[in-house]
């Protein structure tokens, strides 16, 4: 890869369901692995939604192995200013 090359990145949800997709740029490498990143405003999409990143981001991909897989396992919980708590996670319905 050359610095600036575009790498498609595909995140998944548990059960091999699709999640966020975005194109990141190759930033370079060091002894820890390959660095990919994007400026703020890069498009990102998931089933049913397209948006743009709010901030710059960077990901470190370890050198070992040929395929990188990332699975979203976190539970998204939001507490509103009025004290209301919302479980904002599309997987919540599957976990019950």
C-alpha positions in Angstrom: 0.0 0.0 0.0 1.1 3.6 -0.6 0.3 6.5 1.7 -3.1 7.9 0.7 -4.5 4.7 -0.8 -8.1 4.0 0.0 -9.0 0.9 2.0 -12.6 -0.2 2.3 -13.4 -1.0 6.0 -16.4 -3.1 6.9 -17.5 -3.5 10.5 -20.0 -6.2 11.5 -22.5 -7.0 14.2 -22.7 -10.2 16.1 -24.0 -13.0 13.9 -22.2 -11.7 10.8 -24.7 -9.0 10.2 -23.5 -5.8 8.4 -22.7 -2.7 10.4 -20.7 0.4 9.5 -18.9 0.7 6.2 -16.4 3.4 5.3 -13.4 4.1 3.1 -10.2 4.9 5.1 -6.9 6.1 3.8 -3.6 4.3 4.4 -1.5 6.6 6.7 1.6 4.5 7.0 3.0 1.7 9.2 5.3 1.2 12.2 6.4 -1.7 14.4 2.8 -2.1 15.6 1.0 -2.4 12.3 -0.8 -0.4 9.6 -2.5 2.9 10.3 -5.7 3.8 8.6 -7.6 7.0 9.1 -10.0 9.6 7.8 -10.6 13.4 8.1 -13.7 14.7 9.7 -16.6 14.7 7.2 -15.9 11.3 5.6 -19.0 9.4 4.5 -19.9 6.3 6.5 -22.9 4.1 6.0 -24.8 1.2 7.6 -28.0 -0.5 6.6 -30.7 2.1 6.7 -28.4 5.1 7.4 -25.7 7.3 5.8 -23.9 10.0 7.7 -20.5 11.7 7.9 -17.9 11.4 10.6 -17.9 14.2 13.2 -14.1 14.0 13.9 -10.9 12.7 12.5 -10.3 9.0 13.3 -7.5 6.5 13.1 -7.3 2.8 13.4 -4.4 0.5 14.0 -4.4 -2.8 12.1 -2.0 -5.4 13.6 0.5 -6.9 11.1 -0.3 -10.5 12.0 -2.9 -12.3 9.8 -4.5 -11.4 6.4 -8.1 -10.5 7.4 -9.1 -8.0 10.0 -12.6 -8.4 11.6 -14.2 -6.1 14.0 -17.5 -6.9 15.7 -19.6 -4.4 17.6 -20.3 -5.9 21.0 -20.9 -2.8 23.1 -24.3 -1.9 24.5 -25.2 1.7 23.7 -26.9 3.4 26.7 -27.9 7.1 26.5 -28.9 9.2 29.5 -30.9 12.3 28.5 -30.6 15.6 30.3 -34.0 15.0 31.9 -32.7 11.7 33.4 -34.4 9.4 31.0 -32.3 6.3 30.2 -32.6 4.8 26.7 -30.9 1.6 25.5 -30.1 2.7 21.9 -28.8 -0.4 20.4 -30.3 -2.2 17.4 -29.2 -5.6 18.8 -31.2 -5.0 22.0 -34.3 -6.6 20.5 -32.3 -9.7 19.6 -30.9 -10.1 23.1 -34.3 -10.4 24.9 
